[in-house]
Amino acid sequence: MFIDVAKIKIVSGKGGDGKVGFHREKYVAAGGPDGGDGGRGGSVIFKVDDNLSTLLDFRYKKKYAAPAGEDGGGKRCKGKDGQDLIIRVPRGTVIRDQKTGQVIKDLSDDEPFVAAKGGNGGWGNTHFATPTRQAPRFAKPGQPGVERDIILELKLLADVGLVGFPNVGKSTLLSMVSAARPKIANYHFTTLVPNLGVVSVGEEQSFVMADIPGIIEGAAEGAGLGHDFLRHIDRCRLLLHLVDAAGSEGRDPLDDIEKINAELAGYSEFLAARPQIIVANKVDLLGDDREPVERLKAYADAHGFRFAELSAATNQGVSELIRLTWDELRELPPVFTYEPEFVEAGDEVSERDWTVEKVEDYYVISGAWVDKVMGSVNVDDYESRQYMDRMLKNVGVYKKLEEMGVKEGDFVVIGEMEFEYVY
């Protein structure tokens, strides 16, 4: 089954908590701190696997979570890092943020991509020992992992895309010029999934051709199969627009060209502007009647398209088309890749990221910086509370409270703590 879009959730591992621990040693207060650091949480990493051609693996499993890091141990033992979670996807997969639709990464190269970094491990109480605080009874918790909802969208990497109405000979042409063996039959929508083939032009000269399921009128709005597969010609540097020159199904070839190009424009203005070669196929059915071919050539010339004629079934004109295609590709830029658009918020929290507001008789202190400080405070430990007091004073929280008119005995709420204000 060919699946080219999937929505999943990825979660990196939480960092392990630092350890509050002591060992016994003569002349060292309280035995001396020896709490180890927590381990780093596992990251979620995407890698390209050229053995994959579909996103079928993501149809049934929707959540991918990396393991957390282990907590620190005694004797300064560091917790074990969580194992990274490797997710393998086909080449050409684009990762987007579900909420904004912005591109996070285009997986078209061989470099692994860290989509969700694991949380750092917390410090053990060893880090907080000072000459005046020789027995700290608090440590830092591990940082949380990253949780993100993403869309995986497969966009094939091909130099040339074959477009046209159903049953105009696209699959036949691909089978003639490459080792690909798409299903070929004399009825519409024989091709239900995109097919790729490598076309050899000469020694160390080749290009990738994609056979896209037939497009019909209304495809850009979801009619037929074209709507699902138009995305696969987004990257193509050149389009071979096949038409039935003989009009064997009762359609006008020129009208076919206009309708297909209208669907391309309806899907993407950039796709509509892609260079094209108009390919008049099935010329063997015309016999000596050259008028339909000349009409198509005149149309192509008038619209700035290159033109070729062939009979894919009899191999007439195929080699000339491949040479023309290669010559065009040499003048075009490389296969298009998407630049990242998604900007992730930095891990660092500003000391200005806090607010104080009065809610009825309470002064409420909140913000990301406050959450970070409170996460490293052990409220049952005197020295830890002293540390919190210094941090709040240094960034101006107490000054702000006094400017707002706080009085001794007023209630102040910070995180899950509630206390009376004392000068």
N, C-alpha and C positions, 0 to 999 in steps of 0.2 A: 504494500500500500504506500502510495506517495503522499507524504505529509510535508508541507513546506512552511507552515506557520504553527507556532506553539506558544502558549502562555504558561510560564512557570514562576515559582517563588524560589529564590536562593537565600540562604542564611549562613553566614560565616560563624565560626565558633567563638564563644565567649572566652576571654582570657581567664586563666586560673587566679584564684585569690592568693594574696600574699599571706604568709604564716606568721602568727604571733607565737614565738617559741623562745625558750631560755635553756641554757645549759649551766651546769654547776662548775664553777671555776673559782678558786681561792682569790680573794681580794676583788672580785668583780661583783658589783651590786646585782642582787636578784639573779645571780648566775650568769648574767650577760645575755643579750639578745642573740638568737641564732636562727630566726625565722627566715626561710627561703622564699624566693620569688615564685609567683605563679607562672605557668607555661603559657605561651602564646596560643590563641585559638586557631583552628584550621581555617585556611582561606578557600574560597570557591574559585577554581581556575578553569578556564575554557581552553581547549586545545583542538586544533584542526586534525581531522582524521580523513584521509583521502579514500579510505575503504567505505565510508558512509556516503550515501546519496540522498538521504531523506531524514526528516525529523521524527520518524515513527516512534523512536524510543521515548519521546516526550508526550505521547498521546495519553498514556495511562498514569505516568508518574508526574505529579505536578509540583512537588516540593523537594528541594535538594538542600540538605543541611550538613555542614561540616562539623566535626566533633569539637568540643570545648577543650581548652588546655587544662591540665591537672593543677590542683592547688599546690602551693609551696609546702615543703616539709621542714622538719626540724634539722638541726645540724647544717643549716644554710643550703639545704638541698632544694634545687630548683625543680618545679613541677614540669612534667613532660609536655612538650608542645602538642597541640592537637594536629592530627594528620590532615593535610590539604585534601580537598575533594576535587578530583579531576573530572570534568565533564567534556566528553568528546562530541564534536559536531562536524557536519560536512563543510568543506571549504566553500566560502561565499556566504556563510551565515552572518546575518546582521543582528546585533543585540540592541534592542530599544528599551527605553524606560516605558512601562505601561501607562503611567499617569500622564506624561508629557508627550510621548511618542518620539522623543529625541534619540538620536543615535548615540549609543554608548561605545560600541566598537564594531568595526567591520572585520570579521575573521577571514581575511583573504590571504594572509601570510602565514608563516610557520611559527610565529612568536606566541607563546602561551600568554593568555590575558587574565589578570587577576580581577575578577568582576566584583568580589566582595572580600575585603581583607579581614583576616581574623583579628579579634581584639587583643591588645597587649596584656601580658600578665601583670598582676599587681605586685607591688614591692612588699617584701617581708619586713618585719619590724627592725631587722638589722640596719636598714637604711636610715632609720629615724633616731639612732643613738647619737647623743651629743655629750660633751663633758658635763653638762648640767642635767641632761635627761638620759641617764645611763640604762634605764630599764623601760623603754617605751612599750606600752601594752596595746598598741594599735598597729595595723598594717593597711595597705591599700587593696581594695578589691580589684579584680580583673575588669578590664573594659569590656563592654558588651560587643557582640558581633554586629555585623551589618545585615539588615533584612531588606530585600529588594524584590519587587515584582517586575518581571521583564517579559519582553516578547522576543522570541527567536523567529527570524524570518529568513528563509533560504532564498537567495537570489543567485542563480547559476552564474558561474564565471565562464563566459564564452565570448569569443571575438566576433562571431557572426551569428545572427539570429534569422531563422527562416520564418517568415510570416505570410499569411494569406488565408483565403477561405478554406474550409474543409475540402479534402479530395482534389487539391490542385497539384499534388505530386511532391510535397515537402519531404515526406518520409522516404519516398523512392529516391529522391536526390541524395539524401543523407546516406542511404544504404549504398549508393553508387560511388560515393567519394570517400567513404570512411569504413572502418570495421564495425560500426554500429549496425545493429540489426533490429530496427523498429518494426512493429507490426504493420503490414501493408495489405490493404484490401480495398475493393471498389465500393466503399460506403463511407458516409460522413462519420467523423469523430472516431476513426480507427485509432488515432493517437490520443491517449487519455492522460499521459504524463509527458513532461519534457524528456527528450533524448539528446544525449551529447555524443559527438563523434570527433575524432582528431583527423584532420585532413592534411595529408602529406603533400607538400608542393615540390620539394627537392631535398637534398641532403641538409639536415639540420634546419629545414624550413617547414613549418607546419602552423596550423591555426585550429582553434576549437570552434565547431559549428553546433548550434542548438536547434533542434526541431521542436517548435512550440505547437501545442494542440491548436487546431483551426479556430480562427477568430470569426465571429459572425456579427452582424449589425446589433448594436446594443451591448456589446461585450463590456465596455467601460462601465456600464450600469449594472452588470452582473449577468447578462444573458449568455447562455452557452457555457463553454469551458474557458473561454478567453480571459474572463475577469480574474480567474484564479491563477492564471499563468502569465499574464502580461508582465508581472514583476520580474519574470526570468529573462526578459530582453532589456531590462533597465540598463544593464551593464554593457550590452553588445555595442561594439564600436561601429558595426556596419550591419544593415538589414538587407537580406535578399527577399524581395517582395515577389512571390510567385503568383502568377495568374494563369488561368486556363485560356490560352490564346484562341483555342478552337471554340470556346463557349459551349462545350459538350453538355453542360447541364442547363443550358438555356439562359445563362446570365451574360450580361455585357461585361467584358474584361475591364473596360475603362471605369464602369460604375463600381466594379469590385474594388479597384484601386482606391477610388474616392472614399468608399465606405470604410475600408480598412484603415486608411490614413486618418479618417475622422475618429475612429475608435482609439487610435494611438494618441491623437491629440486630446481626446476626452480623458484618457488615463494620465498623460503627462505631456506637458508642452516640450519638455526636453527630449522625450522619446520621439515625438513627432518631428523634431528637428534633426534626428539622427540621419546620417547619409544612407541612401538607399540605392540598390541596383534593381531596376524593374526587370524581372525574368519572365519572358513569355514561354511558358511550358506547353507541351503537347502539340508542338508545331507539326509533328508527323501526321496528325489528323487533318491538317489543312490541305494536304496535297500540293497542288500548284497555286493555290490561292494565297497570295502574299498580302492582300489588303489588310486583314486583321493585324498582322505583324507590323506593317508600316504605320497603322494607326497608333499602336502601342509605342512604337519608337518615336513618333512625332510627339506624343504626350510626354514621354520621358524627357525628350530634348527641351520641350517647352517649360518643364518644371524643374530643370536642372538635375535630373536623375541620370545615372548611367544606365545602359540598356544591354540585355543579352537575350538570346533566344536559344532554346534547346528542346530536346525530347529526352527527359530523364529515363523513360522506359527503354529507349533504344541507344542511349549513351551519346546521342547526337548533340554536339555543342557543349558537353559537360566539361571537358578539359579546358576549353576556351573560357568558360565561366570561372573556373577555379583560378586560372591565371589572372583574369581581370580582378577577381576578389582579392587575390594576394597583392596585386599592384596597388589597389585601393587601401588595403590595410597598412601597407608600408608608409603611407602618407598620413595615417591617423594616429592620435595619441593612444597610450596604453589603455587597457581595460579600466573602467571607472571604479574607484573605490570610495566609500563614504567616509567623510571626516567626522570625528566625534563631535557631538553637539552638547551632550549632557555634561554639566559641570557639577561635580560632587562637592558638597559642603566640606570644608576642611575639618580635620580631626581636632585642631586646637580650639579651645573655648576662650574667648576674650574675657578679661577681667571686668569689662564694662557690660557683660551680658547678664545683668540682673536688674530687677525693678523692686520698688517698695510702693505698696498701695495700702490705703486704709479701707478696710471692709468692716463696717459697723464699728465695734469697739476694738478691733484687732488691726495690727500692722502686719501685713503679709509680705515676706521677702521671698522672691521666686526668680527663676531664670536658670539657663544652662550652667552658668558658672557656679551658682549656688548648689545645684544638683551634684556637680562634680566634687565640690568641697565636702558636702554632707556625705557623699559616698565613701569618703576616706576617713570619716570621723567615727570613733567609738565613743558614744555618749556616756558609757559607763566608766570611762577612764578620764581622770582629772586632766592629765597632760594632753590628751586628745582634744578635750573641750577647750583647753587653753590655746591649742593650735587653731581651732575654729575661731576663737575670739580674736586672735591676732589677724587672721586672714580677713575677717569681716571689717575690722578696724582699718587695715591697710588699704582696702579698696574703697573705703568711704561709706560703707553701709550705715555705720553708727552716726556719722555726720549727717547723712540724708535723713535718718530717723529724727534727729534733733531739729533739723530744718522743718520737718513736717509737724513738729510740736509734740513729740513723744514725751511722756512724763514718767517719773519713777513709779513703778507699779502697773503701768500699762502692759497689756498682753501683746507679745510678738510671736508670730508663727514663721518658722523657717523649716522647710521640708516637712517632716513628720513631727518636729519638735514644737512645743509651745512653752514659753517661759515669760516671767515678769521682767520688765526692763529695770535695770539697776544702774545708777551712775557710778 
